[in-house]
Amino acid sequence: MKKKVFPISMTVLWGIVFTTAMHSLILGICMGLMMGITFGLFDSEKG
């Protein structure tokens, strides 16, 4: 779970930033998710 804290927090942060910048909640959430993917939020677990 500790490995997921940084990507999730970055997704929330970028979601807020893009929502404010674009004046659109939907676009902000979508761009925040894209940044979350960039930071490795949805990486597959390799054991």
N, C-alpha and C positions, 0 to 999 in steps of 0.2 A: 504493500500500500504506500510505503514511503516513496517509492519510485514514481508513483502517479501524482504526487502532490504538486510538483513543479509544472508538469504539462497542464494539469487542470487549472492551476492558478494562472498560468500564462493564457490559457483559453479564455478564462473569465476576464482577465485584464484587457486582452485585445478585443474581446467582444464589447466591453464598455467603451474602449477607445474608438473603435470603428462605429459604434452606435452613435456616439457623440459627434464624430467627424462627418458622418454621412446623413445625420438627422433621420435615420431609418432604423427601427428596431430589427426588422427582418434581415436587412443587409448586414447590420452589425453582428448579429448572431452567426450568420453564415460565414462572414470573414473571420470571426473569432474561432469558429470551428476549423477553418482552413489553417489558421495560425497554430491551433492545437495539433493538427495533423503534422505540421512542419516541426513542432517541438517533440513529436513522438508520442502523442497521446494514444494513438491507435496501433502502436507497434504490437506485433504478435509476440507472445511469450515463447521464448526458445529455451529449452531446458537442457 
